[in-house]
Amino acid sequence: MQLPGFANPFEKIAEAAEKAAADLMGPTEGPISLAKANFAQPVWDGPQLRELNTVPPVYAIDNFLSDEECDACREAALAGAFPAVPYGAKNKIFTGTKWAAHQQHETVDLFLERTCAAFGDLPPSRFDPVTVTRYAEGQYQAKHLDARLPHQINRNAAYLATGGQRIAQLICYLQSPDEGGATRFFGPAFNGLAVPAKKGTALIFPTATLDGLADERYLHSGEPVVRGTKWIVGTWLMEQERTDAKDVQKAIDELWKLEGRTPPPRRVPTKAPAAAAAKAAPAADAAVATPKSAAKAARAAAKAKKKKRGKK
């Protein structure tokens, strides 16, 4: 069953790639360009934001969620607060367990609010439905791309209603495995980058240009967990606002029914404390933060702080 917001358009292509070339590395060049500033970049006020790779860019934000927030989200999944998503069983590209967590729990609301802030205070409708994922020992996500390739896109009303292209991913590690489970990038431009699954850290990287052209250099995997268990919560930034909220809610209700459970009452997402959202530097408008707009926001924040100190 194809469920809005949770379909993986790369299962077939990823399976073919695995069969054709186990050592597939991806192209050496792509459309995402620092000079053109044509990709989404995180805006975060503080030293927690780190650049893991420059070209093509990959970022991390330390302490994106606290230990307590990570535990609460993970425990909600274990307590049955989210319905499971039947995903990846056909071809073993993905072997973990995934839950539809969107608007299902206050910790998920908090994650999405900080994600919105990290890209310049965008509205929640710019993001794909949030999921929570668990990888037990031996489980993994094989090499794959997150963006849809040109031949897979039909820019019709249905496609645009789901937000169009996925232009960036943000995941936060909820639990670190004892060994293994890194997020590995395979393109030669990444120099063997493997990001350890550190609890509370967010991993952020663009997947396509702002106008929706996929960058195939971002071939990556969730490496097998050797010991322990890995948990993540994640979403994608979309090319434009999603207008299919009713379809997403209907799909989540169907997932509850697949488990033989009654969908819970509709809940209004909670607003996180202002102090939590204040970690991110505000953008001037609702446009996606780019390298240029990030610098502009940083200068504005510094100017405001200087002005405030002058009044004291």
Residue pairs with C-beta under 8 A, 6 or more apart in sequence:
1 86
1 254
3 85
3 251
3 254
3 255
4 162
4 244
4 247
4 248
4 250
4 251
5 102
5 128
5 129
5 162
5 242
5 244
5 247
5 248
5 251
6 85
6 87
6 100
6 129
6 131
6 251
8 87
8 88
8 93
8 94
9 148
9 152
10 93
10 144
10 145
10 146
10 148
11 88
11 90
11 91
11 93
12 91
13 145
13 149
13 152
14 91
14 93
14 142
14 143
14 144
14 145
15 91
15 93
17 24
17 143
18 24
18 93
18 142
18 143
24 143
24 186
24 219
25 186
25 187
25 188
25 219
26 186
26 187
26 188
26 216
26 217
26 218
26 219
27 187
27 216
27 217
28 187
28 188
28 189
28 217
29 217
30 56
30 215
30 216
30 217
30 218
31 38
31 208
31 209
31 213
31 214
31 215
32 38
32 39
32 56
32 57
32 206
32 208
32 209
32 215
32 217
33 39
34 54
34 55
34 57
34 291
37 290
37 291
37 292
38 209
38 210
38 211
38 290
39 57
39 167
39 168
39 206
39 208
39 209
39 210
39 290
40 119
40 167
40 168
40 206
40 210
40 237
40 288
40 289
40 290
41 57
41 59
41 206
41 289
41 290
41 291
41 294
42 49
42 59
42 61
42 118
42 119
42 170
42 204
42 289
42 294
43 118
43 119
43 120
43 280
43 281
43 283
43 289
43 293
43 294
43 297
43 298
44 61
44 118
44 279
44 280
44 281
45 278
45 279
45 280
45 281
45 298
45 301
46 279
48 61
48 62
48 63
48 64
48 279
49 59
49 60
49 61
50 59
50 60
50 61
50 62
51 57
51 58
51 59
52 58
52 59
52 60
52 193
52 195
53 185
53 189
53 190
53 191
53 193
55 189
56 187
56 189
56 190
56 205
56 206
56 215
56 217
56 218
57 205
57 206
58 185
58 190
58 193
58 195
58 203
58 204
58 205
59 203
59 204
59 205
60 195
60 201
60 202
60 203
60 204
61 118
61 201
61 202
61 204
62 198
62 200
62 201
63 200
63 201
64 114
64 118
64 172
64 200
64 201
64 202
65 73
65 107
65 110
65 111
65 114
65 172
65 174
65 200
65 202
65 233
66 200
67 199
67 200
69 107
69 110
69 111
69 200
70 172
70 173
70 174
70 175
70 199
70 200
70 231
71 174
72 107
73 101
73 105
73 107
73 108
73 111
73 132
73 174
73 233
74 132
74 174
74 175
74 231
76 82
76 101
76 104
76 105
76 107
76 108
77 99
77 101
77 132
77 134
77 231
80 261
81 101
81 104
81 105
82 99
82 100
82 101
82 104
82 105
82 132
83 99
83 100
83 252
83 255
83 256
83 258
83 259
83 261
84 97
84 98
84 99
84 100
84 255
84 259
85 98
85 99
85 100
85 131
85 255
86 258
87 94
87 98
88 94
88 95
88 96
88 98
88 141
92 142
93 141
93 142
93 144
94 140
94 141
94 142
95 135
95 138
95 139
95 140
95 141
96 133
96 134
96 135
96 136
96 139
96 140
96 141
96 222
97 133
97 134
97 136
98 131
98 132
98 133
99 131
99 132
99 133
100 129
100 131
100 251
100 252
100 255
101 108
101 130
101 131
101 132
101 233
102 108
102 112
102 129
102 130
102 131
102 248
102 252
103 109
103 130
103 267
103 269
104 252
104 264
104 267
106 270
108 130
108 132
108 233
109 269
109 270
109 271
109 272
110 270
110 272
110 276
111 130
111 172
111 233
111 235
112 124
112 127
112 130
112 235
112 269
113 124
113 271
113 272
113 276
113 277
114 272
114 276
114 277
114 279
114 280
115 127
115 170
115 235
116 122
116 123
116 124
116 126
116 127
117 277
117 279
117 280
117 282
118 170
118 202
118 204
118 280
119 126
119 168
119 170
119 237
119 288
119 289
120 280
120 282
120 283
120 286
120 287
120 288
120 289
120 293
120 294
120 297
121 280
121 282
121 283
121 286
122 237
122 286
122 288
123 241
123 286
124 269
125 241
125 242
125 243
125 245
126 163
126 237
126 238
126 240
126 241
126 242
126 288
127 163
127 235
127 236
127 237
127 238
127 242
128 163
128 166
128 235
128 236
128 238
128 242
129 235
129 248
129 252
130 233
130 234
130 235
131 233
131 234
131 235
132 174
132 231
132 232
132 233
133 231
133 232
133 233
133 234
134 229
134 230
134 231
135 141
135 177
135 181
135 222
135 225
135 229
135 230
135 231
136 225
136 229
137 225
137 226
137 227
137 228
137 229
138 224
138 225
139 224
139 225
140 221
140 222
140 223
140 224
140 225
141 221
141 222
142 221
143 186
143 219
143 220
143 221
144 219
144 220
144 221
145 207
145 214
145 216
145 218
145 219
146 166
146 169
146 207
146 218
146 236
147 165
147 166
147 167
147 207
147 208
147 214
147 215
147 218
148 165
148 166
148 214
149 214
149 216
150 213
150 214
153 159
153 165
153 212
155 164
160 240
160 243
161 242
161 243
161 244
161 247
162 238
162 242
162 244
163 238
163 239
163 240
163 241
163 242
164 212
164 238
164 239
164 240
165 208
165 212
165 213
165 214
165 238
165 239
166 207
166 208
166 236
166 237
166 238
166 239
167 206
167 207
167 208
167 209
167 210
167 212
167 236
167 237
167 238
167 239
167 288
168 204
168 205
168 206
168 207
168 236
168 237
169 203
169 204
169 205
169 207
169 234
169 235
169 236
169 237
170 202
170 203
170 204
170 234
170 235
170 236
170 237
171 183
171 202
171 203
171 232
171 233
171 234
171 235
172 200
172 201
172 202
172 203
172 232
172 233
172 234
173 197
173 198
173 199
173 200
173 201
173 202
173 203
173 230
173 231
173 232
174 199
174 231
174 232
174 233
175 197
175 199
175 229
175 230
175 231
176 196
176 197
176 198
176 199
176 228
176 230
177 197
177 225
177 226
177 227
177 228
177 229
177 230
178 226
178 227
178 228
179 225
179 226
179 227
179 228
180 223
180 224
180 225
180 226
180 227
180 230
181 196
181 197
181 222
181 223
181 224
181 225
181 226
181 228
181 230
182 194
182 195
182 196
182 197
182 223
183 194
183 195
183 197
183 203
183 220
183 221
183 222
183 223
184 193
184 194
184 195
184 220
184 221
184 223
185 193
185 194
185 218
185 219
185 220
186 219
186 220
186 221
187 217
187 218
187 219
189 217
190 217
194 223
195 203
197 230
197 232
205 218
206 215
206 218
207 214
207 215
207 218
207 236
208 214
208 215
208 239
209 215
210 239
210 288
210 290
211 239
212 239
222 230
237 288
242 248
249 266
252 263
253 263
256 262
256 263
256 264
257 263
281 294
281 297
281 298
281 301
282 297
282 301
283 289
283 293
283 297
284 293
284 296
284 297
284 300
287 293
289 297
